[in-house]
Amino acid sequence: MRPPGFISRPQLWTHGQRVALLAIIAALFVYLAIRYFANPAYVSNPQPSEPIRASELLDRIDPNTADVATLAALPTLGEKRAKLIVDFRESRRANKSNAVVFERLEDLLRIRGIGAATIDQLRPFLTFPTTAPTTNAGN
């Protein structure tokens, strides 16, 4: 029996709808829990100075001789920056045909759009010519 003056409100959800909603929420929770525990992501702090798979590289690329497609395959570089590197290299070589434009990694900072973060990402993938003094065997 209800007390006098009690006003009954209509229920927003029926019993069947509430059960279905709880079942959907439970299923979503189980799905997210499985995804979370099946794919744990661990990021070390601090980050390693060299990428984990850097030792697996077969070859390193010399930006003094590489073409646009080879440079574009490097991480964080892309086709636009690779073209800028090749264009910069060719414009510097216009006067001297075999000049070494990039002697060290930091020389790439002269290219617009390449900064310190990009240099750090490219470090394990690039190689630069060693400048050894030339000797004359005939003298």
C-alpha positions as CSV (number, residue, x, y, z in Angstrom):
1,M,0.0,0.0,0.0
2,R,1.3,3.5,-0.9
3,P,1.1,6.4,1.5
4,P,-1.4,9.1,0.8
5,G,-0.1,11.8,-1.5
6,F,2.4,9.5,-3.2
7,I,2.7,10.3,-6.9
8,S,4.0,7.5,-9.0
9,R,6.4,8.4,-11.8
10,P,6.7,6.4,-15.0
11,Q,9.9,4.4,-15.2
12,L,12.4,5.5,-17.7
13,W,13.6,2.0,-18.5
14,T,11.7,-1.3,-18.4
15,H,13.2,-4.3,-16.6
16,G,14.2,-5.9,-19.8
17,Q,15.9,-2.7,-21.1
18,R,17.9,-2.4,-17.9
19,V,19.1,-6.0,-18.1
20,A,20.1,-5.5,-21.8
21,L,21.9,-2.3,-20.9
22,L,23.8,-4.0,-18.1
23,A,24.7,-6.9,-20.4
24,I,26.1,-4.5,-23.0
25,I,28.1,-2.6,-20.4
26,A,29.5,-5.8,-19.0
27,A,30.4,-7.1,-22.5
28,L,32.2,-3.8,-23.2
29,F,34.1,-4.0,-20.0
30,V,35.2,-7.6,-20.6
31,Y,36.3,-6.6,-24.2
32,L,38.3,-3.6,-22.9
33,A,39.9,-5.7,-20.2
34,I,41.0,-8.4,-22.6
35,R,42.4,-5.8,-25.0
36,Y,44.3,-4.1,-22.2
37,F,45.9,-7.3,-20.8
38,A,46.5,-8.9,-24.2
39,N,48.4,-5.9,-25.6
40,P,50.4,-4.3,-22.8
41,A,52.5,-1.3,-23.9
42,Y,55.6,-0.5,-22.0
43,V,57.6,2.6,-22.7
44,S,60.9,2.8,-20.8
45,N,61.8,6.0,-19.1
46,P,64.3,7.3,-20.0
47,Q,64.2,6.3,-23.7
48,P,67.2,4.3,-24.9
49,S,69.8,6.3,-26.8
50,E,69.7,3.8,-29.7
51,P,66.6,2.2,-31.1
52,I,66.1,-1.4,-30.1
53,R,66.4,-2.9,-33.6
54,A,69.2,-0.5,-34.8
55,S,71.7,-3.4,-34.8
56,E,69.5,-5.2,-37.4
57,L,70.2,-2.5,-40.0
58,L,72.1,-4.0,-42.9
59,D,73.2,-0.8,-44.5
60,R,73.3,2.8,-43.5
61,I,72.5,5.5,-46.0
62,D,74.9,8.2,-47.1
63,P,72.9,11.4,-47.8
64,N,75.7,12.5,-50.2
65,T,74.8,9.8,-52.6
66,A,71.3,8.6,-51.8
67,D,68.4,9.3,-54.2
68,V,65.0,10.8,-53.1
69,A,63.2,7.4,-52.8
70,T,65.9,6.0,-50.5
71,L,65.9,9.0,-48.3
72,A,62.1,9.2,-48.2
73,A,62.1,5.7,-46.7
74,L,63.8,6.9,-43.6
75,P,61.5,7.5,-40.5
76,T,60.3,11.0,-39.9
77,L,61.8,12.2,-43.2
78,G,59.2,11.7,-45.9
79,E,59.4,12.6,-49.6
80,K,59.2,16.3,-49.3
81,R,62.3,16.6,-47.0
82,A,64.1,14.0,-49.0
83,K,63.6,16.1,-52.1
84,L,64.9,19.2,-50.2
85,I,68.0,17.3,-49.1
86,V,68.7,16.1,-52.7
87,D,68.0,19.6,-54.1
88,F,70.3,21.2,-51.5
89,R,73.1,18.7,-52.3
90,E,72.8,19.2,-56.0
91,S,72.8,23.0,-55.7
92,R,76.0,22.8,-53.6
93,R,77.6,20.4,-56.1
94,A,76.9,22.8,-59.0
95,N,80.3,24.3,-58.6
96,K,82.3,21.2,-57.5
97,S,81.1,18.0,-59.0
98,N,82.4,15.6,-56.3
99,A,82.1,17.8,-53.3
100,V,81.0,16.3,-50.0
101,V,78.1,18.4,-48.9
102,F,77.2,16.5,-45.7
103,E,80.3,15.7,-43.7
104,R,78.4,15.1,-40.4
105,L,74.9,14.6,-39.2
106,E,74.5,18.2,-38.0
107,D,75.0,19.4,-41.5
108,L,71.5,18.3,-42.3
109,L,70.2,21.1,-40.0
110,R,70.8,23.5,-42.9
111,I,67.8,21.9,-44.6
112,R,64.5,23.7,-43.9
113,G,62.2,21.4,-41.9
114,I,64.9,19.4,-40.3
115,G,65.5,20.1,-36.6
116,A,67.3,18.5,-33.7
117,A,64.5,16.0,-33.1
118,T,64.6,14.7,-36.6
119,I,68.4,14.5,-36.4
120,D,68.1,12.3,-33.4
121,Q,65.7,10.0,-35.2
122,L,67.9,9.7,-38.2
123,R,71.2,9.1,-36.4
124,P,71.1,5.2,-36.5
125,F,70.2,5.2,-40.2
126,L,72.8,7.5,-41.8
127,T,76.5,7.3,-42.4
128,F,78.9,9.9,-43.5
129,P,82.2,9.7,-45.3
130,T,85.3,9.6,-43.2
131,T,87.7,12.3,-44.2
132,A,91.1,10.6,-44.1
133,P,94.2,12.5,-45.4
134,T,95.2,11.4,-48.9
135,T,98.8,10.2,-49.3
136,N,100.8,10.1,-52.4
137,A,102.5,6.7,-52.9
138,G,104.8,8.0,-55.6
139,N,106.6,10.6,-53.4
